[in-house]
Amino acid sequence: MYYAPKIFANVGQSNDSALLQTILIGGTNLIFTLIAMVLIDRFGRKLLIITGSAGMMLMLSGLSVLYFTNHTSGILVLIYILGYCAFFSASLGPTLWVVTTELFPNRLRSKGMSVAIVALWIACTVVTIVFPVMLQKLSGGITFLIFALICLANLLYVISFVPETKGKTLEELEKEFAKR
């Protein structure tokens, strides 16, 4: 998302077109974040993260295929990037902040949240620094494939290890985690 203009310029879009497409991405983020606010208590955190991870993986895989087949001049690049942003904004973007607050017991919540938030921002910083280098050195196909595989790893991790926290009080969650 940070490098949308660079991606669009990389596939031959003009600067004006890249700017307009970046505005579309911002609008998509806003709309789907609002949708997430409605869905998070209706469908649960785990289902949103699973759906988002799977959708993001598919969108990144689609971008990878477009780069590998040199079909980056059409509207499909924009569709896949908007799809990726929609899945992220409707799932992982807001949901991880909610789940993180619910997973730590009351006595450890402040320390646990501090560690989790620092780890999240370190990961964001790494992606921000590494993505343009990967795009230049490895090509778009390989870069997007690597990030699709990271989404797959996240999907498998969430399915296997992350509990559903919807509808449970913090005290109930603490008791449930203490049993494990």
VOTI-66183 format. One record per residue: residue number from 1; residue in one letter; chain; x, z, y of N, C-alpha, C, O, CB in turn. Coordinates in steps of 0.02 Angstrom, whole numbers. Glycine has a CB too. Layout:
N
NUM|a|A|X|Z|Y|X|Z|Y|X|Z|Y|X|Z|Y|X|Z|Y
...
END
This chain:
180
1|m|A|41|0|-59|0|0|0|43|0|63|27|-32|113|-47|60|0
2|y|A|100|37|60|144|39|118|173|-29|134|185|-46|192|200|89|106
3|y|A|183|-69|82|218|-132|91|172|-193|85|196|-248|68|273|-137|40
4|a|A|108|-185|98|62|-241|93|84|-300|136|85|-357|111|-7|-220|113
5|p|A|103|-290|200|124|-349|239|185|-383|208|191|-444|210|140|-327|311
6|k|A|231|-343|181|291|-372|149|271|-413|88|298|-467|77|341|-316|130
7|i|A|225|-387|47|202|-424|-12|169|-489|9|184|-542|-19|153|-381|-54
8|f|A|125|-486|58|90|-546|81|138|-596|112|132|-657|100|36|-528|130
9|a|A|186|-572|150|236|-617|179|280|-647|123|300|-705|127|280|-580|230
10|n|A|294|-607|72|335|-629|15|303|-686|-23|337|-728|-51|347|-570|-32
11|v|A|236|-688|-23|201|-743|-59|182|-799|-12|143|-843|-31|139|-716|-94
12|g|A|209|-798|49|201|-856|93|145|-851|144|129|-901|175|190|-914|53
13|q|A|116|-793|153|63|-785|203|94|-780|272|150|-755|280|19|-723|187
14|s|A|59|-803|323|83|-796|391|77|-723|412|42|-684|381|44|-842|440
15|n|A|112|-705|465|109|-636|490|39|-616|511|18|-560|498|157|-627|549
16|d|A|2|-662|544|-67|-647|564|-111|-635|503|-151|-588|503|-95|-704|607
17|s|A|-103|-677|453|-142|-670|392|-124|-605|356|-168|-570|330|-131|-729|346
18|a|A|-59|-589|354|-37|-527|321|-65|-466|357|-84|-417|325|40|-524|319
19|l|A|-69|-469|424|-96|-413|462|-171|-405|448|-195|-349|439|-85|-423|537
20|l|A|-208|-459|446|-280|-457|430|-291|-429|360|-336|-388|350|-311|-527|436
21|q|A|-250|-450|313|-257|-425|245|-241|-350|241|-271|-313|202|-212|-464|198
22|t|A|-194|-328|281|-177|-257|284|-236|-217|313|-248|-161|290|-114|-245|327
23|i|A|-271|-244|361|-331|-212|388|-384|-207|334|-419|-156|329|-358|-251|450
24|l|A|-391|-260|294|-439|-258|238|-421|-201|189|-465|-168|162|-440|-326|201
25|i|A|-357|-192|177|-334|-138|133|-353|-70|161|-377|-27|125|-257|-143|122
26|g|A|-343|-60|226|-362|3|257|-437|16|252|-458|72|239|-341|3|331
27|g|A|-477|-36|262|-550|-29|255|-570|-13|184|-614|28|171|-584|-93|278
28|t|A|-536|-45|136|-549|-32|66|-533|41|49|-571|75|15|-509|-79|21
29|n|A|-476|65|74|-457|135|62|-509|183|90|-528|231|56|-389|150|95
30|l|A|-533|170|149|-583|213|180|-648|214|139|-674|267|121|-598|191|252
31|i|A|-673|155|124|-737|150|88|-733|184|19|-778|221|0|-757|76|80
32|f|A|-680|170|-18|-675|197|-85|-656|271|-87|-670|305|-137|-625|157|-125
33|t|A|-625|296|-35|-614|369|-30|-681|404|-19|-693|457|-49|-565|386|28
34|l|A|-724|375|22|-791|403|31|-831|401|-34|-868|447|-50|-829|365|87
35|i|A|-824|347|-71|-857|341|-136|-832|396|-183|-871|426|-220|-845|271|-167
36|a|A|-767|409|-182|-738|461|-225|-769|530|-208|-781|570|-253|-662|464|-217
37|m|A|-781|542|-144|-811|606|-125|-879|616|-157|-899|672|-172|-816|610|-48
38|v|A|-916|562|-166|-982|566|-198|-975|572|-274|-1012|609|-306|-1024|503|-180
39|l|A|-927|536|-302|-921|532|-375|-886|592|-408|-899|606|-466|-884|471|-394
40|i|A|-843|627|-371|-800|677|-402|-840|734|-435|-821|757|-489|-753|706|-350
41|d|A|-893|756|-404|-933|809|-435|-987|782|-482|-1015|820|-521|-965|852|-381
42|r|A|-1001|719|-477|-1051|689|-521|-1022|671|-589|-1052|685|-641|-1082|628|-488
43|f|A|-963|640|-589|-934|615|-652|-874|656|-676|-853|649|-733|-913|544|-643
44|g|A|-848|698|-633|-792|740|-654|-725|711|-634|-718|651|-622|-793|751|-728
45|r|A|-677|756|-630|-611|736|-608|-574|694|-660|-544|643|-643|-569|798|-590
46|k|A|-577|716|-722|-540|682|-775|-563|610|-784|-521|564|-790|-548|720|-841
47|l|A|-628|599|-784|-654|530|-792|-633|486|-734|-615|428|-743|-731|531|-798
48|l|A|-634|513|-673|-612|474|-615|-538|455|-621|-518|399|-607|-624|512|-550
49|i|A|-497|504|-642|-425|489|-648|-413|438|-703|-372|393|-695|-385|554|-662
50|i|A|-448|445|-759|-440|397|-815|-461|328|-792|-425|279|-803|-482|420|-877
51|t|A|-520|323|-761|-544|258|-738|-497|228|-686|-481|169|-688|-615|265|-708
52|g|A|-474|270|-639|-429|246|-588|-362|222|-616|-337|170|-596|-417|299|-537
53|s|A|-334|261|-662|-270|242|-692|-276|176|-730|-233|133|-726|-245|297|-739
54|a|A|-331|169|-768|-342|107|-806|-352|48|-759|-324|-6|-770|-403|114|-852
55|g|A|-391|58|-707|-403|4|-658|-340|-15|-621|-326|-74|-611|-456|24|-608
56|m|A|-301|35|-600|-238|21|-565|-190|-17|-612|-156|-63|-590|-205|86|-540
57|m|A|-188|4|-675|-144|-30|-723|-165|-104|-731|-122|-148|-733|-147|6|-792
58|l|A|-230|-116|-735|-254|-186|-741|-238|-227|-679|-217|-284|-685|-330|-186|-754
59|m|A|-247|-198|-620|-232|-234|-558|-158|-250|-552|-139|-305|-533|-256|-194|-498
60|l|A|-115|-201|-568|-43|-212|-565|-21|-263|-618|24|-303|-606|-5|-146|-574
61|s|A|-52|-260|-677|-37|-309|-730|-56|-379|-706|-20|-427|-718|-74|-292|-795
62|g|A|-114|-384|-673|-135|-449|-646|-86|-476|-595|-70|-535|-595|-205|-442|-615
63|l|A|-63|-432|-550|-12|-452|-501|52|-475|-537|82|-525|-518|4|-395|-453
64|s|A|71|-439|-588|131|-457|-626|124|-527|-656|170|-568|-652|145|-406|-681
65|v|A|66|-540|-686|54|-607|-716|57|-661|-662|86|-714|-673|-15|-608|-752
66|l|A|26|-648|-604|28|-697|-550|100|-713|-530|117|-771|-519|-11|-672|-489
67|y|A|142|-662|-525|212|-674|-507|250|-710|-562|288|-757|-548|247|-607|-492
68|f|A|238|-690|-625|273|-723|-680|254|-797|-686|295|-838|-707|258|-688|-745
69|t|A|192|-814|-669|169|-883|-676|172|-922|-610|149|-979|-607|98|-883|-701
70|n|A|201|-891|-558|208|-923|-492|141|-946|-463|136|-999|-433|254|-983|-497
71|h|A|90|-904|-471|24|-918|-442|8|-867|-387|-44|-835|-387|-32|-916|-497
72|t|A|54|-861|-341|48|-810|-289|23|-838|-223|22|-802|-173|113|-775|-279
73|s|A|3|-900|-221|-17|-930|-157|-92|-925|-144|-114|-940|-89|4|-1002|-155
74|g|A|-131|-906|-192|-204|-904|-183|-229|-835|-163|-191|-790|-146|-238|-926|-245
75|i|A|-294|-829|-164|-327|-767|-144|-322|-713|-198|-337|-655|-184|-400|-781|-128
76|l|A|-301|-731|-258|-297|-682|-312|-250|-624|-296|-263|-567|-317|-274|-716|-376
77|v|A|-196|-636|-261|-150|-582|-242|-189|-531|-200|-183|-471|-212|-89|-610|-202
78|l|A|-227|-553|-152|-266|-509|-110|-318|-471|-152|-326|-411|-144|-301|-548|-54
79|i|A|-351|-506|-197|-402|-474|-239|-371|-419|-282|-399|-364|-287|-437|-526|-284
80|y|A|-314|-433|-313|-282|-382|-354|-257|-323|-313|-262|-265|-334|-223|-412|-393
81|i|A|-231|-335|-254|-207|-280|-212|-266|-239|-187|-263|-177|-186|-166|-307|-152
82|l|A|-320|-272|-166|-380|-235|-145|-409|-196|-204|-433|-140|-195|-433|-283|-115
83|g|A|-409|-226|-263|-433|-191|-323|-391|-130|-338|-418|-77|-353|-432|-238|-383
84|y|A|-325|-137|-333|-281|-80|-344|-297|-24|-294|-304|34|-312|-206|-102|-337
85|c|A|-302|-43|-230|-317|7|-178|-385|40|-190|-392|100|-180|-316|-27|-108
86|a|A|-434|1|-211|-501|29|-224|-498|80|-281|-525|135|-276|-551|-28|-241
87|f|A|-465|61|-337|-459|108|-393|-421|171|-373|-440|226|-392|-425|75|-452
88|f|A|-366|163|-335|-327|221|-313|-369|266|-268|-371|326|-277|-263|198|-277
89|s|A|-401|236|-219|-438|275|-169|-500|308|-198|-523|359|-172|-458|231|-112
90|a|A|-528|280|-251|-588|309|-282|-570|358|-338|-614|387|-369|-632|254|-310
91|s|A|-505|367|-350|-487|410|-406|-425|453|-391|-432|508|-364|-473|368|-468
92|l|A|-367|429|-407|-307|470|-401|-294|496|-331|-275|554|-323|-247|430|-424
93|g|A|-304|454|-281|-290|475|-212|-321|542|-195|-284|589|-181|-315|423|-165
94|p|A|-387|548|-196|-417|612|-178|-422|662|-236|-418|722|-225|-486|601|-150
95|t|A|-430|637|-296|-443|682|-353|-383|725|-371|-392|783|-390|-464|640|-414
96|l|A|-324|699|-366|-265|739|-383|-259|800|-338|-236|853|-360|-202|697|-377
97|w|A|-280|795|-275|-278|852|-230|-327|906|-253|-313|965|-248|-293|831|-158
98|v|A|-384|885|-278|-435|933|-302|-411|966|-367|-413|1027|-373|-503|898|-312
99|v|A|-390|925|-414|-369|952|-479|-310|999|-472|-307|1051|-505|-350|894|-527
100|t|A|-263|982|-429|-204|1024|-420|-224|1095|-397|-195|1144|-420|-157|993|-368
101|t|A|-273|1100|-354|-295|1166|-331|-330|1205|-386|-331|1267|-385|-341|1160|-271
102|e|A|-359|1170|-434|-399|1204|-487|-358|1224|-548|-381|1266|-587|-455|1158|-508
103|l|A|-300|1196|-557|-262|1208|-618|-220|1272|-617|-201|1296|-671|-217|1151|-630
104|f|A|-206|1299|-559|-163|1358|-556|-205|1421|-553|-256|1423|-518|-116|1355|-495
105|p|A|-184|1474|-590|-221|1538|-584|-214|1566|-514|-166|1551|-478|-194|1589|-637
106|n|A|-262|1608|-495|-263|1634|-426|-198|1665|-405|-175|1654|-349|-318|1685|-420
107|r|A|-166|1704|-448|-105|1740|-429|-46|1693|-419|3|1712|-386|-88|1791|-482
108|l|A|-49|1632|-447|6|1584|-441|-11|1522|-399|30|1477|-391|28|1562|-510
109|r|A|-72|1521|-374|-97|1460|-341|-53|1438|-283|-36|1379|-278|-167|1470|-316
110|s|A|-33|1483|-240|6|1462|-181|74|1434|-202|96|1383|-175|16|1520|-132
111|k|A|107|1467|-249|173|1442|-272|164|1377|-312|202|1330|-302|209|1495|-315
112|g|A|115|1375|-355|103|1315|-395|86|1255|-353|110|1200|-364|48|1327|-445
113|m|A|42|1266|-303|24|1211|-257|84|1188|-218|93|1128|-206|-32|1234|-209
114|s|A|127|1234|-197|187|1215|-159|231|1170|-201|255|1118|-177|226|1277|-137
115|v|A|244|1189|-263|286|1149|-307|254|1081|-321|287|1030|-319|299|1187|-374
116|a|A|188|1082|-335|153|1019|-350|154|971|-290|164|911|-299|81|1033|-371
117|i|A|143|997|-231|141|955|-172|210|928|-155|217|869|-137|113|993|-111
118|v|A|261|969|-162|330|945|-151|346|890|-202|374|838|-183|381|1003|-157
119|a|A|328|900|-265|340|849|-316|303|784|-300|331|729|-308|319|875|-385
120|l|A|241|790|-277|202|731|-259|235|692|-202|240|631|-205|130|751|-240
121|w|A|257|728|-150|287|694|-93|356|666|-110|376|615|-83|293|742|-35
122|i|A|392|699|-155|455|670|-178|442|604|-214|477|554|-204|494|720|-224
123|a|A|391|604|-258|374|543|-294|353|488|-246|372|430|-254|317|557|-345
124|c|A|313|505|-196|293|455|-145|353|427|-108|357|368|-94|243|486|-95
125|t|A|400|471|-91|460|450|-56|502|403|-100|527|352|-76|502|510|-35
126|v|A|509|420|-164|547|378|-210|515|309|-214|550|258|-211|550|411|-280
127|v|A|449|306|-222|414|241|-226|425|202|-162|438|142|-163|339|250|-239
128|t|A|419|235|-105|428|202|-41|498|172|-33|505|118|-6|415|252|16
129|i|A|548|208|-57|617|184|-51|633|131|-104|666|81|-89|666|242|-58
130|v|A|609|141|-165|629|99|-221|590|33|-225|618|-18|-246|618|137|-286
131|f|A|526|33|-204|485|-27|-212|515|-89|-180|520|-140|-214|417|-15|-182
132|p|A|535|-89|-116|562|-151|-88|626|-173|-122|639|-233|-128|574|-142|-14
133|v|A|667|-126|-144|729|-143|-180|711|-176|-246|740|-227|-265|773|-79|-191
134|m|A|663|-146|-282|642|-176|-346|614|-246|-336|629|-292|-374|590|-131|-380
135|l|A|573|-253|-285|542|-319|-271|595|-372|-258|589|-429|-280|494|-314|-211
136|q|A|647|-352|-223|700|-400|-207|746|-413|-267|763|-470|-281|742|-373|-148
137|k|A|764|-361|-303|814|-367|-357|784|-388|-424|816|-424|-462|851|-302|-365
138|l|A|722|-367|-438|693|-378|-504|640|-433|-506|624|-458|-560|664|-315|-530
139|s|A|613|-451|-450|558|-498|-442|492|-459|-443|488|-403|-467|559|-552|-498
140|g|A|440|-492|-417|374|-461|-415|345|-449|-484|313|-398|-496|327|-503|-375
141|g|A|356|-496|-529|328|-490|-596|352|-427|-632|311|-389|-659|346|-550|-638
142|i|A|416|-416|-631|444|-357|-665|426|-293|-627|409|-243|-658|521|-363|-671
143|t|A|430|-295|-562|414|-236|-521|343|-212|-534|332|-153|-548|423|-251|-446
144|f|A|294|-258|-530|225|-238|-541|212|-218|-614|170|-176|-627|178|-294|-521
145|l|A|248|-249|-660|242|-229|-731|267|-158|-741|235|-119|-778|281|-278|-776
146|i|A|322|-140|-710|348|-71|-716|297|-21|-689|284|30|-720|415|-64|-678
147|f|A|267|-36|-631|218|10|-603|154|11|-646|121|63|-649|201|-10|-531
148|a|A|136|-45|-677|79|-45|-723|93|0|-783|48|36|-806|64|-117|-747
149|l|A|154|-1|-808|173|42|-864|172|116|-843|155|159|-884|242|23|-891
150|i|A|191|130|-782|186|200|-757|113|222|-755|97|279|-772|218|205|-685
151|c|A|68|177|-735|-4|193|-735|-28|204|-807|-69|249|-819|-44|136|-702
152|l|A|-3|166|-854|-21|176|-925|3|245|-948|-34|280|-982|10|120|-969
153|a|A|64|263|-930|90|329|-949|46|384|-918|31|434|-952|164|338|-926
154|n|A|26|376|-856|-18|424|-824|-85|429|-861|-110|483|-872|-29|406|-751
155|l|A|-112|372|-878|-175|369|-914|-171|408|-980|-215|449|-995|-195|296|-929
156|l|A|-119|396|-1019|-110|430|-1083|-99|505|-1073|-125|545|-1112|-51|399|-1121
157|y|A|-62|523|-1022|-50|594|-1008|-115|629|-990|-129|683|-1016|0|602|-950
158|v|A|-155|599|-947|-218|630|-925|-265|637|-984|-297|689|-993|-251|589|-869
159|i|A|-271|585|-1025|-314|588|-1084|-293|645|-1130|-335|681|-1157|-313|521|-1121
160|s|A|-228|653|-1139|-202|701|-1187|-198|773|-1162|-208|820|-1200|-134|680|-1209
161|f|A|-183|783|-1098|-164|850|-1075|-205|879|-1018|-205|940|-1009|-95|849|-1056
162|v|A|-238|838|-978|-272|865|-919|-344|884|-938|-382|842|-962|-272|813|-861
163|p|A|-362|947|-926|-431|969|-942|-480|948|-887|-460|936|-830|-433|1045|-951
164|e|A|-542|944|-905|-595|932|-855|-609|999|-820|-617|1050|-852|-660|903|-887
165|t|A|-611|997|-754|-622|1058|-715|-690|1057|-680|-708|1105|-646|-567|1068|-665
166|k|A|-727|1003|-687|-792|996|-652|-840|1052|-673|-848|1067|-732|-823|926|-668
167|g|A|-872|1081|-623|-924|1129|-635|-901|1198|-657|-941|1240|-676|-970|1102|-685
168|k|A|-836|1210|-655|-810|1275|-677|-782|1312|-616|-752|1282|-572|-755|1266|-731
169|t|A|-793|1377|-615|-764|1416|-561|-690|1425|-574|-665|1414|-629|-800|1485|-555
170|l|A|-654|1445|-522|-583|1456|-529|-569|1512|-579|-520|1510|-616|-551|1473|-461
171|e|A|-612|1562|-581|-604|1617|-629|-615|1593|-700|-579|1614|-746|-653|1674|-612
172|e|A|-665|1550|-711|-677|1522|-778|-618|1480|-801|-597|1484|-858|-742|1480|-779
173|l|A|-591|1440|-755|-533|1399|-773|-473|1442|-790|-435|1427|-836|-515|1351|-715
174|e|A|-463|1496|-752|-407|1541|-765|-413|1571|-835|-363|1575|-871|-403|1596|-712
175|k|A|-473|1593|-855|-484|1621|-922|-471|1568|-976|-441|1581|-1027|-557|1648|-928
176|e|A|-495|1507|-962|-486|1452|-1010|-412|1436|-1021|-390|1425|-1077|-524|1389|-986
177|f|A|-374|1434|-967|-303|1418|-972|-264|1476|-1004|-214|1465|-1038|-273|1403|-901
178|a|A|-288|1537|-993|-254|1596|-1023|-260|1594|-1099|-216|1618|-1134|-283|1662|-996
179|k|A|-314|1565|-1125|-324|1559|-1198|-274|1510|-1229|-256|1516|-1288|-396|1537|-1213
180|r|A|-252|1462|-1189|-207|1410|-1216|-141|1438|-1223|-95|1403|-1245|-205|1348|-1173
END
